[in-house]
Amino acid sequence: MARYDSMIYRRCGNSGLRLPLISLGLWHNFGDVDDPANARRMIRHAFDAGITHFDLANNYGPPPGSAESNFGRVLASDLKSHRDELVISSKAGYLMWEGPYGEWGSRKYLVASCDQSLRRMGLEYVDIFYSHRYDPETPLEETMGALDHIVRSGRALYVGISNYGPEETREAARILRELGTPCLIHQPNYSMFNRWIEDGLTEVLMDEGMGCIPFSPLAQGMLTDKYLNGIPDDSRAAKEHGFLRPEALTMERVDQIRSLHEIALSRGQTLAQMALQWVARIPAVTSVLIGASRVAHIDDALGILEAPPFSEAEMDRIHAVLIPERV
Ligand SMILES: NC(=O)c1ccc[n+]([C@@H]2O[C@H](COP(=O)([O-])OP(=O)(O)OC[C@H]3O[C@@H](n4cnc5c(N)ncnc54)[C@H](OP(=O)(O)O)[C@@H]3O)[C@@H](O)[C@H]2O)c1
């Protein structure tokens, strides 16, 4: 497979950086509890398909930090000579270590955590460093000042924010612009089952010239054919450390999934492909940030590169199923 032949690369907001339409996240399935050979296979397979962007965070595992260490191992053994072809991101915001400096948005935490991530991955710099969540108790000037410092000190090339609301995003963008380190990108939760960004955030991102990389576009696997007939033993919902809980799969939810599955079949694609294509349809979106537990999931996602666009009638059918999501 020629690495760069079929992938689509979209410009990230007003920046000079282009990201692949599909990016791979290492939240689940890359920790010490997971099979390292499978993790390595997925990373290599993704890169060979033109997926140049790998998304991590300090706390990915379990245990926290292990996804970065494991990714660092694959980088060192297999991808060392490709460093300049890769966009690697990490984040800090959630609990990493004990005491008052191990989470949230202080300069103390962000800079220390960034150094720890670099050490775990064996990197001199990350391409994008994020504030993983808004901290209501730390002045935004301090959190954004820390991001600016992280870039100026050579630890990261670009900065982003994740899980920030529309007003917080506008303010963060203003502070970073004034500091001279523009905010490259926002990473929000967005899928057919979680449409909060349509109520103001996408408008702010377009106004500010920021990119957008929605995470959990498959609602952690619910927007696939996986849960049509119960909860498989090897699924995220069945795993003790999986973030998706079986309670999320209510009868109403499964009915909705079945209806969407029917629409996808009528379009000649899988439900996963339809769900990813639906997220990628809005102009604010730069890349969709998928997760995978096996190589076949990556191949399934790659199917959107050749998928037919949605007709108006298909969009109407999809949105009729999703209507309750907006209430
Ligand atoms: N910024 C944040 O706060 C934040 C939060 C969450 C995630 N993220 C980022 O977003 C990335 C993606 O999140 P996510 O893993 O929740 O994304 P997702 O794409 O919604 O879900 C991925 C999961 O769905 C299942 N799956 C994927 N393709 C499938 C297919 N074709 N058929 C059947 N099942 C399929 C697999 O679960 P099974 O294990 O069940 O096979 C896979 O691990 C993370 O790795 C992380 O980088 C960021």
The ligand as a MOL file (V3000), in Angstrom:
LIG
                    3D

  0  0  0     0  0            999 V3000
M  V30 BEGIN CTAB
M  V30 COUNTS 48 52 0 0 0
M  V30 BEGIN ATOM
M  V30 1 N -9.8420 14.6200 24.9480 0
M  V30 2 C -10.5300 13.7580 25.6480 0
M  V30 3 O -11.0270 14.0590 26.7440 0
M  V30 4 C -10.7240 12.3880 25.0960 0
M  V30 5 C -11.6470 11.5010 25.6770 0
M  V30 6 C -11.8200 10.2520 25.0910 0
M  V30 7 C -11.0880 9.9030 23.9600 0
M  V30 8 N -10.1660 10.7630 23.4420 0 CHG=1
M  V30 9 C -9.3500 10.4060 22.2600 0
M  V30 10 O -10.1680 9.8860 21.2380 0
M  V30 11 C -9.6920 8.5980 20.8610 0
M  V30 12 C -10.8280 7.7590 20.3780 0
M  V30 13 O -11.7770 7.5590 21.4170 0
M  V30 14 P -12.6230 6.2270 21.4410 0
M  V30 15 O -11.7030 5.0480 21.4960 0
M  V30 16 O -13.6870 6.3650 22.4500 0 CHG=-1
M  V30 17 O -13.2450 6.2790 19.9310 0
M  V30 18 P -14.3940 5.5340 19.1700 0
M  V30 19 O -13.8920 5.4820 17.7660 0
M  V30 20 O -15.7000 6.1730 19.4340 0
M  V30 21 O -14.4510 4.0610 19.8010 0
M  V30 22 C -13.4390 3.1380 19.5290 0
M  V30 23 C -13.8690 1.7440 19.9360 0
M  V30 24 O -14.9950 1.3050 19.1730 0
M  V30 25 C -14.8410 -0.0560 18.7940 0
M  V30 26 N -14.7370 -0.0880 17.3230 0
M  V30 27 C -14.0300 0.7440 16.5200 0
M  V30 28 N -14.2190 0.4440 15.2200 0
M  V30 29 C -15.0700 -0.5920 15.1990 0
M  V30 30 C -15.6630 -1.3460 14.1450 0
M  V30 31 N -15.4050 -1.0650 12.8770 0
M  V30 32 N -16.5210 -2.3400 14.4740 0
M  V30 33 C -16.7960 -2.6250 15.7700 0
M  V30 34 N -16.2640 -1.9510 16.8190 0
M  V30 35 C -15.4140 -0.9420 16.5260 0
M  V30 36 C -13.5820 -0.5620 19.5020 0
M  V30 37 O -13.9580 -0.9850 20.8100 0
M  V30 38 P -13.8180 -2.5000 21.3620 0
M  V30 39 O -12.7090 -2.4600 22.3390 0
M  V30 40 O -15.1390 -2.7580 22.0040 0
M  V30 41 O -13.5150 -3.3940 20.1970 0
M  V30 42 C -12.7840 0.7110 19.6450 0
M  V30 43 O -11.8160 0.6640 20.6500 0
M  V30 44 C -8.9910 8.0980 22.1120 0
M  V30 45 O -8.0740 7.0500 21.8570 0
M  V30 46 C -8.3030 9.3470 22.5760 0
M  V30 47 O -7.1470 9.5740 21.8000 0
M  V30 48 C -9.9930 11.9910 23.9830 0
M  V30 END ATOM
M  V30 BEGIN BOND
M  V30 1 1 1 2
M  V30 2 2 2 3
M  V30 3 1 2 4
M  V30 4 1 4 5
M  V30 5 2 4 48
M  V30 6 2 5 6
M  V30 7 1 6 7
M  V30 8 2 7 8
M  V30 9 1 8 9
M  V30 10 1 8 48
M  V30 11 1 9 10
M  V30 12 1 9 46
M  V30 13 1 10 11
M  V30 14 1 11 12
M  V30 15 1 11 44
M  V30 16 1 12 13
M  V30 17 1 13 14
M  V30 18 2 14 15
M  V30 19 1 14 16
M  V30 20 1 14 17
M  V30 21 1 17 18
M  V30 22 2 18 19
M  V30 23 1 18 20
M  V30 24 1 18 21
M  V30 25 1 21 22
M  V30 26 1 22 23
M  V30 27 1 23 24
M  V30 28 1 23 42
M  V30 29 1 24 25
M  V30 30 1 25 26
M  V30 31 1 25 36
M  V30 32 1 26 27
M  V30 33 1 26 35
M  V30 34 2 27 28
M  V30 35 1 28 29
M  V30 36 1 29 30
M  V30 37 2 29 35
M  V30 38 1 30 31
M  V30 39 2 30 32
M  V30 40 1 32 33
M  V30 41 2 33 34
M  V30 42 1 34 35
M  V30 43 1 36 37
M  V30 44 1 36 42
M  V30 45 1 37 38
M  V30 46 2 38 39
M  V30 47 1 38 40
M  V30 48 1 38 41
M  V30 49 1 42 43
M  V30 50 1 44 45
M  V30 51 1 44 46
M  V30 52 1 46 47
M  V30 END BOND
M  V30 END CTAB
M  END
